[in-house]
Amino acid sequence: PGNRCGTWEHNVTGSSNAANNACTEMFANPQAQAEIGKLETAVFYVAKDPVSGRPTLYRNVINASGASTGGQALVEGVESLQVLYGLDDVNPDGAPDHYVTANNVADPSQIVSVRIGMLIHGVNATGAASDSAPDTDIYNVAGTNIDPTPNDGLRRRVFSTTLQLRNRSF
């Protein structure tokens, strides 16, 4: 709302799009002061909750001017958050050839998917006698092995999902 192009013509002087087309007839409403999109960056991280002392998933939103909302607690009991990037760098067909960590991404344009894994423990005691059993498991969270504190009696599960990044050119 507030601005749109009425006619696009190829190779015309003026503001052009990626296909080298220019808008020759612009409809605009300066009173509308439309906001087409708001730029924000969301940073997700795991930290201890200052009150409960439990590991918690937090989100910090940073707007275009650099102002931050500060850490907002989202989910209590998240012990680990891991992210892997699916690269389509062998045969450009839109499918990931392999997954790597952020520091191993040489060309971000080759990222076609993201794999997110979380290790989460229950925060509500069940009262069962088995809650005191030692946790001797090693958990694979999106390619990272996590060995939690033994003998803490917490029940853990790994959750993971893979997201395809759409509208990527090949």
GINORKA-V516913 format. One record per run of one state. SS is the DSSP state (helix for helix, strand for strand, loop for the rest). FROM is the first residue (numbers start at 0). TO is the last residue. If there is no record, write none. Layout:
# GINORKA-V516913
SS_FROM_TO, SS_FROM_TO
This chain:
# GINORKA-V516913
loop_0_1, strand_2_9, loop_10_14, strand_15_15, loop_16_19, strand_20_27, loop_28_38, strand_39_47, loop_48_53, strand_54_62, loop_63_66, strand_67_67, loop_68_70, strand_71_75, loop_76_76, strand_77_86, loop_87_96, strand_97_99, loop_100_100, helix_101_103, loop_104_106, helix_107_109, strand_110_120, loop_121_127, helix_128_131, loop_132_137, strand_138_140, loop_141_142, strand_143_145, loop_146_154, strand_155_163, loop_164_169
